[in-house]
Amino acid sequence: MSPAKPVAGLKAPAEKPHKEGISMAGIGNATIANVVTEVGKSIFIKEENKPVTKGDFQKLADRISQRYILIKNMDARADGAPAYFDTTLQEIVHLKFLPPWK
């Protein structure tokens, strides 16, 4: 048996390649989707799970580079000098800073 031959006079339609283009509707849909996604992320993601920004990282780096860090859960010495952790010596020190002269 041989394959069936097409009936004379009928031809398969010629397929033209479909060229994708940029349309205003497509731009509007992409913009709306982006806005909805960003708003959803800001509402539903907890603050501690959000990525660190450059500003947050700089604050942390500045904090770590400080030599004296105030210890908040330790009482001050009898003369009123608060306790600090000296990051260089890695020990607790009491420093009494005097206000500048006016």
Buried (B, 14 or more C-beta within 10 A) or exposed (E): EEEEEEEEEEEEEEEEEEEEEEEEEEEEEEEEEEEEEEEEEEEEEEEEEEEEEEEEEEEEEEEEEEEBEEBEEEEEEEEEEBBBBEEEEEEEEBEEEEEEEE
